[in-house]
């Protein structure tokens, strides 16, 4: 916990002396001499500090320029973000190297009421979507579902699981409101599961932050309010169920079967679930202190399943992999492709009219808890359970964005933001892990920043809700006009 101990007896200090030394020595959080000594012993720590400080300084400068109405182009933010991300990655690697492995074989934290509360918040936040009605592709999807065609020949994709659910709802007499309610329920379940996974290693408060970030993510309406977003929501739900079973403290045969079944169902919800083996491998490395034979068998089964699915789909529909050939050769364009997922997560607000105050404030508030990974203090490591969850969140983002890398683009008007639903879970864990690792005054500051971030997200989500309701009203007006025209034509005949 401390950089050194006071030894009252230079030969054999007693336990009492050690305890007394810990009670007497109270170093402040920013112990500069100790920090400098520690930095000299660790080049990796030096690199993390330099990259982190440069990234934060450059980002702060650009945010100040944007707040003052100056010119702060997107590519400069992206460059600063890359430096900051590199510093975060190096710092997490340093923390995991010198820290202690979390005892995840112990019984995990259980907060079922909080999990239900997170789900309730997500459901209430999107209650307005139930009465929104159909938009765009919804009509064709519903026609397929009504006919029981869950694998249409004219559609390139094979996503029978959501269409099967739609077919059951439609045949039972369900309206568009029922289909919207399905999306809202899936979103609420995803937010609750994100909390459950975080609660495996974190206290209730930071784990709650993970669930609420997913619940109130302001770029979520395209997936939740648009019924065609059911594919993204279902795939996310399947992968989170898989993770919940995989990280169970006592990995039983039932847990293994749940992992395999959830991964398989995810593949038939959306193709991006093919990253399931990578998620199992990363989470096992970071969050499991030991692996049993059941873990190995389960991981092998999921890998074989995904490999067989990928080969089969490539043979049946080679055009599905065509987007991989779209990777540009220009280095600037490659950089754009790589930073799009992170940019859409850090600033999940509309910026087509410029950097509005919710977008500006949201970016600032996300960076506050992440500053915990600037290893300036000799005591910056400590328990690494929270650090490991933060590392899982940081890696979850690029892994889940990889299948759609050249197509993952959240436009300034948030078009395409449905692709951010699955990576947003990683953002929640990254922020929650950073909050859980913060101590003393830094923890209070980070907690206030996360609370303000959630409020900013709620404001942004409310703004989005108004725009989606306006789109529904415009659709109703167009359909009413078409109906009147048809009636007039019938009268004329």
Secondary structure, 3 states (H helix, E strand, C coil): CCCCCCCCCCCCCCHHHHHHHHHHCCCCCCCHHHHHHHHHHCHHHHHHHHHHHHHHHHHHHHHHHHHCCCCCCHHHHHHHHHHHHHHHHHHHHHHHHHCECCCCCCCCCCCHHHHHHHHHHHHHHCHHHHHCCCCCCHHHHHHHHHCCCCCCCCCCCCCHHHHHHHHHHHHCCCCHHHHHHHHHHHHHHHHHHHHHHHHCCCCHHHHHHHHHHHHHCCCCHHHHCCHHHHHHHHHHHHHHHHHHHHCCCCCCHHHHHHHHHHHHHHHCCCHHHHHHHHHHHHHHHHHCCCCCHHHHHHHHHHHHHHHHHHHHHHHHCHHHHHHHHHCCCCHHHHHHHHHHHHHHHHCCCCCCCCCCHHHHHHHHHHHHHHHHHCCCCCCCCCECHHHHHHHHHHHHHHHHHHCCCCCCCCCCCCCCHHHHHHHHHHHHHHHHHHHHHCCHHHHHHHHHHHHHHHHHHHHHHHHHHHHHHHHHHHHHHHHHHHHHHHHHHHHHC
